[in-house]
Amino acid sequence: MIKGLNFRGQEKYKGVYIDEKEPDSFCLLLLLLAASTAIYALTAEEIIEKRDNNEYIETARAEMEMIIRSGRREMIKTMVSLTDRENSLTEFTNPRDRGTKFLKRGDELW
């Protein structure tokens, strides 16, 4: 182990100067960091509650494309869907089916 002194009387160990006259500020910093993360740590119940709150979306809008393959034939259907927790409206936008809509309210489908 090679040690050297700098002009302030600090020891150098592996390229890092260590001041033996003052408390090790690095250890103090680590202790403060560990304490601060412990304060903001979530409990198991809080994690489950956050997951439950994010499980369902309030509202959504989606543009979709469905490719139907049957043998050598391929059909492409495009649609736009608007959804909330209970209801959804889907409208086909491809030329052949344009204007066809499905409405879902609760458990009913039109």
C-alpha positions, 0 to 999 in steps of 0.5 A, spaced: 500 500 500 503 506 497 501 512 501 503 519 500 501 526 503 499 532 499 500 539 501 495 540 506 497 534 510 492 529 507 493 522 505 493 519 498 490 512 497 489 509 490 488 516 487 483 519 493 485 524 498 483 522 505 483 528 510 484 524 517 483 530 521 475 531 519 470 526 519 469 522 513 464 526 509 463 520 504 460 516 510 456 521 512 453 523 505 451 515 504 448 515 511 444 521 509 442 518 502 440 512 506 435 515 511 432 520 505 430 514 501 427 510 507 423 516 509 420 516 502 419 508 501 412 506 499 409 501 504 406 494 500 399 497 501 401 503 498 404 500 492 398 495 491 393 502 492 397 505 486 397 499 482 389 498 483 388 506 481 392 505 475 389 498 473 383 501 469 384 507 464 378 513 465 378 514 457 382 512 451 382 513 444 385 508 439 386 507 432 387 500 430 388 495 424 386 488 423 388 483 418 384 477 416 388 472 412 384 466 409 388 462 405 391 467 400 386 472 401 387 478 406 382 483 408 385 489 412 380 493 416 381 499 420 377 502 426 377 508 431 375 506 438 373 511 444 373 508 450 371 509 458 370 505 464 363 502 462 362 504 455 365 504 448 364 506 441 368 503 435 367 505 428 370 502 422 374 507 417 376 502 411 372 504 405 368 497 404 366 498 412 366 505 413 360 507 417 359 501 421 359 502 428 359 498 435 356 501 441 357 497 448 354 500 454 355 496 460 354 489 458 349 491 452 352 491 445 349 494 439 
